[in-house]
Amino acid sequence: MKLNKHFDYAIKEIEKINASPEKRRTIMTFEEKLNEVRYEGMEKGKAEGIAVGERRGIAVGERKGKALGKTEAVVETYYELGQNRQAALSAVKKLKLISDQEAEELVNRIYGEE
């Protein structure tokens, strides 16, 4: 069967390689090395991806922790000054450092549940 001269040439070369045990061994060794390099690259990429994710997670956690700490200081100040719960909640929501739900939970924790 003749499809085109390039395809025919490729088929003949493959048949030559398959006919020679030495050439087949060389090709198989090369394929094994390629697979090893590919696997090592995947492992390295995975490790780098995890490291980047951890750094980002730590950065987000630190920002969130700072925001919560600042907000908590505001609520505690309102509480110590005798301000009512609603004033503290309003001030914290205006800061927009934490979600409204987190703000309500924080105010409830410091002022006590209603």
C-alpha positions as CSV (number, residue, x, y, z in Angstrom):
1,M,0.0,0.0,0.0
2,K,1.5,3.3,-1.0
3,L,0.1,6.5,0.6
4,N,2.9,8.9,-0.1
5,K,6.7,8.9,-0.2
6,H,7.2,10.3,3.3
7,F,4.9,7.8,4.9
8,D,6.5,4.9,3.0
9,Y,10.0,6.1,4.0
10,A,8.9,6.2,7.7
11,I,7.5,2.7,7.5
12,K,10.7,1.3,6.0
13,E,12.8,3.0,8.7
14,I,10.6,1.6,11.4
15,E,10.9,-1.9,9.9
16,K,14.7,-1.5,9.8
17,I,14.8,-0.6,13.5
18,N,12.5,-3.4,14.4
19,A,14.7,-5.9,12.5
20,S,17.8,-4.9,14.5
21,P,17.9,-6.0,18.1
22,E,20.7,-3.4,18.9
23,K,18.7,-0.5,17.4
24,R,15.5,-1.6,19.2
25,R,17.5,-1.8,22.5
26,T,18.9,1.7,21.8
27,I,15.4,3.1,21.1
28,M,13.9,1.4,24.2
29,T,16.7,2.8,26.4
30,F,16.1,6.2,25.0
31,E,12.4,5.9,25.7
32,E,13.0,4.8,29.3
33,K,15.3,7.8,29.8
34,L,12.7,10.1,28.4
35,N,10.1,8.6,30.8
36,E,12.4,9.1,33.7
37,V,13.1,12.7,32.8
38,R,9.4,13.3,32.3
39,Y,8.6,11.7,35.7
40,E,11.3,13.8,37.4
41,G,10.0,16.9,35.8
42,M,6.5,16.1,37.0
43,E,7.7,15.5,40.5
44,K,9.7,18.7,40.5
45,G,6.7,20.7,39.1
46,K,4.5,19.2,41.7
47,A,6.9,20.1,44.6
48,E,7.2,23.7,43.2
49,G,3.4,24.0,42.9
50,I,2.9,22.8,46.5
51,A,5.6,25.3,47.7
52,V,3.9,28.2,45.8
53,G,0.5,27.2,47.2
54,E,1.9,27.0,50.7
55,R,3.5,30.5,50.4
56,R,0.2,31.9,49.1
57,G,-1.7,30.2,51.8
58,I,0.6,31.6,54.5
59,A,0.3,35.1,53.0
60,V,-3.5,34.9,52.9
61,G,-3.5,33.6,56.5
62,E,-1.3,36.3,57.7
63,R,-3.4,39.0,56.1
64,K,-6.6,37.5,57.5
65,G,-5.0,37.2,60.9
66,K,-3.9,40.8,60.9
67,A,-7.3,41.9,59.8
68,L,-9.0,39.9,62.5
69,G,-6.6,41.3,65.1
70,K,-7.2,44.9,64.1
71,T,-10.9,44.3,64.1
72,E,-10.8,42.6,67.4
73,A,-8.9,45.6,68.9
74,V,-11.6,47.9,67.6
75,V,-14.5,45.8,69.1
76,E,-12.6,45.5,72.5
77,T,-12.1,49.3,72.6
78,Y,-15.8,49.9,71.9
79,Y,-16.6,47.4,74.7
80,E,-14.2,48.9,77.2
81,L,-15.5,52.4,76.5
82,G,-19.0,51.2,77.2
83,Q,-20.3,51.6,73.7
84,N,-23.2,49.4,72.7
85,R,-23.0,46.3,70.6
86,Q,-24.6,47.9,67.5
87,A,-22.1,50.7,67.5
88,A,-19.2,48.3,67.6
89,L,-20.7,46.1,64.9
90,S,-21.3,49.1,62.7
91,A,-17.7,50.4,63.1
92,V,-16.3,46.9,62.3
93,K,-18.5,46.5,59.2
94,K,-17.3,49.9,57.9
95,L,-13.7,48.8,58.2
96,K,-14.4,46.0,55.7
97,L,-11.5,44.0,57.0
98,I,-13.6,40.9,57.6
99,S,-16.9,39.6,56.4
100,D,-20.2,40.8,58.0
101,Q,-20.7,37.3,59.4
102,E,-17.2,37.2,60.9
103,A,-17.9,40.7,62.4
104,E,-21.1,39.6,64.0
105,E,-19.4,36.5,65.4
106,L,-16.6,38.6,66.8
107,V,-18.9,41.2,68.4
108,N,-21.0,38.3,69.9
109,R,-17.9,36.7,71.3
110,I,-16.7,39.9,73.0
111,Y,-20.0,41.3,74.0
112,G,-21.6,37.9,74.8
113,E,-24.5,36.3,72.9
114,E,-27.8,38.1,72.8
